[in-house]
Amino acid sequence: MYYFPATLHIEDDRLVNFSNQFCIKFNEQIAVLEASSLEEFTELTKLPYSYYAGALIVSKNDYYIVTLPFDVLHKKGIFYSTLVHEIMHYYLESYFDFSEEEQEDIISQFIN
């Protein structure tokens, strides 16, 4: 288990631009669970690993991110994009009232 930003450091202009746009300070800990296998990712998220690389899991008031194994993300060249995408979901879900579709539209403005 990792915690952004304490034990999982990500310096990325996309996060900086996102935080500036939405007046967000990255001062709380977000749990990031690296699945040990592709199968575990699907078991934990109920999402197919062939299509998804990460997911924000919301259980009551607990939020955490689950990703494919980091080595898989690195091999695909999507490690940082996946984490940035899911961190943005965390803040949009936690502090704003956007639908999932609206969140994806907002995130795509920063990721692409």
Summary of the structure (lengths in Angstrom):
residues: 112
radius of gyration: 13.3
end to end distance: 27.8
largest distance: 37.0
contacts: 293
relative contact order: 0.17
helix: 48%
strand: 18%
